[in-house]
Amino acid sequence: AGFHSITIYEWPPSKEIWGRATDMVIEARKSGARIAREL
């Protein structure tokens, strides 16, 4: 996590990077919701 924070600060974040990060967050939320429902 620390490495990713550094890279975001060192380089101007492109739309591609933010789009990918957003997709990962959305997927994590979906997975979290799915796991919570199954428990």
Secondary structure, DSSP 8 states (H G I E B T S, - for coil): -HHHHHHHHHS---HHHHHHHHHHHHHHHHHHHHHHHH-
